[in-house]
């Protein structure tokens, strides 16, 4: 069933847990931000959490930052084209990036070293790691119209003085299934299940045990973002997460586990470039190609509860920190902004 959102000026029920604060601005990029994601939480103390954030940009240079403060840690140098996708492994020891230079790269986040260059025949739009510590696999997709899984075992675990990153073998999943470019690849928390979001307006779920397509979900139009976010239940025992997809004016929330249930489908009055869900808080954030604002919505009331102003260009990518206390936004203006969510002091907002 489709739902129409109530606009902010049509509802008086403003969430008391959403407090306006001045966002932190992360400078350093020189062109539009295309993608950003957080690592898992590495510290278990709620008073002093530890996690990281990586951002992809059309300036060719993905950046690693402290996820709590936004402080710059390092820039990964080596791509020769716009970087379209960037992800961190769960333990934040590895980074993967996909670029317009027809390659994906695997990086050591401690040294900044290129561990492997995954060569493609066309632009790489999406990269993904499986769950687990220091993974030895990586999935990629892009303008080749191929979902490929790469074996990183030698690159990640070997110690070499060679200046040339080792070659990594790969195999294709679902050969011939994709009829258009793959915009996003999601490795779910079940290490056997991979998801692709494609410009032919379809989501495809694959089982790696059989290398077969097990489910297809049709979207209203080509997706602009597809991410795995926290579960709506908020239970630590139910950590499968929730798939969030933006496609035109539509937002989809799906279960990433069989039977891959559609949890909710929402229709807005404007196009959506990006969407990210904070499951336990039952709030989600969107960016739009038609304005420069950040929009916070209530999942249950289906109403906008806050508008964040500060960017000077469309917001192309959004993401929540692993503890749900911060969300980050990346814009056409070349900046990443970090916004505190909830009451009380947190991080640099104390």
C-alpha positions, 0 to 999 in steps of 0.5 A: 500500500502507498502512503502520502506524507504529511508535510511539516507545516501540516502536523503539530506533532513534532518529536520531542527527541529531535533537538535542533543543533548546529551541524559539524562541517567536514571540509577537505573534499573539492567536488560533490560528495557521492557516498558516505558510510559508517563502520560498526561501533568498535567501542562498547561504552555509550559514553565514549563510543568509537566508530569511523566514517568514509566518504566518496567524492568526485575529486577522486580522493575518498577520506577516512574520518573519526565518525564521532567528531568528523576529524580527518584521519587520512585520504586514500590516494590512487584513483584516477577518476571520480569515486562513486562508492566507499565502504568500511569493513565491520572492524574498520581495518579495510576500506573498499572504493569503486571508481570511474577509473574502471577499478575498485580498490581495497585499502588498509585503513591504518597505513593508507596502503592499496592492498589490491586493485580490482580491475573492471571493464567499465565504471564501478558504481558499488562495492560491499564487504561481507559481515565479519572481521577483516573480510577476505571477500568483496563484491562489486557492480557497476556499468559492466552490468555484472555482480562480481565477488572477489577473493582478497585472501592473498591481498589482505593476509600476505606481507609483501615488499612489492610495490604492485598490489597483487591480483585477485581472482573473481567470479560472476554471480547471476550472469546475464541477469542485469540489463542495466548498470548496478547502482548499489550492492548490499552484502546483508548480515547473512554472509550468504545473501547479496542484494543489487539495486539496478538501473532497470528498476529492480532489486535482486537477491542472490544466494552465494551458496548456489550462485542463483537469483532467489528473489526479485523486487520491482521498484517504481523507477531506477533507484538513487540509493540503497543501504542496509540500516538498523532493524526496526525492532531495536532488539540486539538479538534481531540484527538482520537490519532493514533495507532502505531504497530511494527511487524517484519520489518513492521510499521502500523499507524491506526485510533483508531476510527471506521472504524479503518482505516489503515493510513499508512503501512511502510516496513523497511529493518530491524526488528523493536522492538518498534515505537512511533509517534509524530503526530503534528511534523509528526515524529516517533522514532523506536528501533531495535533488531539488533542494539543499535541506536535510529532512528528518521523518517519523517512520510511524507517523509518516510525517516530517519532523525536522528540516536541517539547513546548512548545505548549499547544494543537493544532498546526495547521500545520508547515513546514520552512525552505528549508535544512532546518535549522529547522522551524516549528509554529503552534498553537491557543495563538496562538504560532509555535515554531521548532525546530532540526534536526540537530547543531551550532550554527545561528542563535540556537542557536549 
